[in-house]
């Protein structure tokens, strides 16, 4: 189906539907641009902060929904959260809405109508997490203590749009690990009794290799604006097997502690391998400003690794 826009010429008689068509064209093209190039989520602001035991304040800001519609909150908004019981939680959300305002109501000469259509932010609160389809955007998850007062505000449920589009693609790196001398037993790191050269990779210009076995870890840069990781790739050769683990780590500001989450684990036993793994779970894909990535590799047998790559969006 073709796209049409109004074409003006001298002495043309313009009617109401011509002006509406002009507006609809520009609105539709702008929203298509938003939807296809940027996606949906919070662009700026809309931070949720504790105001009292049962109230939160939402700062002014802008978001885009799944239809490409801009959601603009021009002034701070206060949300009362008195309907949620002790030990529970509530999601604070925002969505697009439209309406008429009386200041734009025009009545004269037998004509009754509104001169403006107002685009409004619709703020809500609910117990269940909204669907991750962008129709309603979650701003925060508010947790209540045993007395029913606000205990903490979790922001990791937000989907943000900083710089999306500029970082879509693969981050490709040669494998340059640091030695993992300590062993992890449960939640504790236990130092090796005696250092052995065999547990360390030898670093070459474009690769890293070991003759018998080695353990190594490497940080993977997260580009500014990246908001999710969608795939991982490891390429090399082995005469034995290679155990690889991709980890999302960083800081949890709501809990004032660090933490890590394993995104994927793989064991490779092919002599020549190009191990590609898609990260399909949306919760595992998610990245925010507190996240970092690292990969650990444990090689058993003669191994050489040439490429580590992560795909970001």
Protein Blocks (a to p, Z undefined) as FASTA:
>chain_A
ZZddddddehiacdfklmmmmmmmmmmmmmmmmmmmnopadfbgjiacdfblmbccdddd
ddddfkopacddfbdcddddfkbcehiacdddddddddddfklpcceehiacdfbdcddd
dddddfbdcdfehlaccfbdcdddfkopafbdcfklpccfehihjlgccddddddddddf
bacehjbccddfbdcfklpccddfkbccdfkbccddddddddehiabdfbdcdddddfbb
cddddddedddfknopaddddfbdcddfbfbacdddddfblklmpccfkbccdddddded
jdddfbdcdddZZ
